[in-house]
Amino acid sequence: MEFDHEKMESQLWDWRLRIDRLAIATHKAGCGAGFDATMRVDELKALHAIAQAKHHEFWAVGT
């Protein structure tokens, strides 16, 4: 199996942008973002950080 580091970096970057846009949308004035919405965005950020760490770990082993 061949590993495409650049493609994975691009996908992780794309997901980070999507999460950031979601965070902005939930915190807009008048949006009424509750505790649950904030917790879900924080959970997405944490999962993204884990995926990015695993990606870097996998990439370091492969080099």
Long-range contacts (C-beta under 8 A, 24 or more apart in sequence): 3-58, 3-59, 3-62, 5-59, 8-55, 8-59, 9-55, 12-48, 12-51, 12-52, 12-55, 15-48, 15-51, 16-48, 19-44, 19-45, 19-48
